[in-house]
Amino acid sequence: MPRKALQPELNQKLLEPCLSDPCQTSFLLAKIADSITPAVVFPEGADTQPLSVKIRHVTSNGFQLFANDDDPEACRRLEAGNGFFVGFHGRYKIQFKIPSITRHVSLPGNNVTKQTPGIYFDCSFPQQIWRINRREEFRAIPSGPRSVYCEVRPTGGRKIVAKALDMSAGGVCLEVPDGAIDVAVGTVLLDCTLRQGENVRVVPCSLVVRTIDRTNSPAGSVHIGCKVRLKNTAYSGEYQAMNFEVQLAERLEQEESRLKLV
């Protein structure tokens, strides 16, 4: 994994809806440790290269990082202050500031307690963790009372009501009956309306077909990825609110699932 991909996200507007619940911290870090995903730690305020690391284990007091490479300057700066962790977990980029870092060099032990030679850092839990969708735009899955449907009125055809599988700040993926709409990539569907719940939010728009996926669709259906074009800029706030509520519902659903596992 190129380190370039492991750069922190600095856009505060994008980060706002990505903040994880503090009670998820140890659970999320343990998941990252189990999956052994690529990660780096940036020494705070340094122009040195980040250290490639892995989360080794998580305890009730914090977590431990392991590094193969020994960059003396990076290690010195980490010991003197704190660091910034950036890693991957599934389709998310995970980033957080580590408030306190203590380094110790581990030597191989006996056959029972033998450890891999390298550099180990004992770290305190972060106060905030951001989970950022790795796609260009954050996509969330509508569900429950915040489900979103799209009414599509093809020219000369009957109205089709399609379920929104996911949506972002700039697009939506629809599941429609295969053959119900005659489209190709680049087709513009001029007369469409996005609706959330029982008309909680209504957004008139046109859709530009970007992708057509039959391979991963249920039998008799097709997934159509579309760019959303609002018919009137006055609906911009309504669309943003719809998108934010879908993101919120997804996070709440994830939290409920997590609590069921505890």
Beta strands, then each sheet from edge to edge (+ up, - down):
strand 1: 39-43
strand 2: 51-58
strand 3: 62-67
strand 4: 83-89
strand 5: 92-98
strand 6: 101-106
strand 7: 118-124
strand 8: 130-133
strand 9: 148-152
strand 10: 160-167
strand 11: 171-177
strand 12: 188-196
strand 13: 201-213
strand 14: 221-230
sheet 1: 6+ 7- 3+ 2- 1+ 4- 5+ 8-
sheet 2: 9+ 10- 11+ 14- 13+ 12- 9+
end
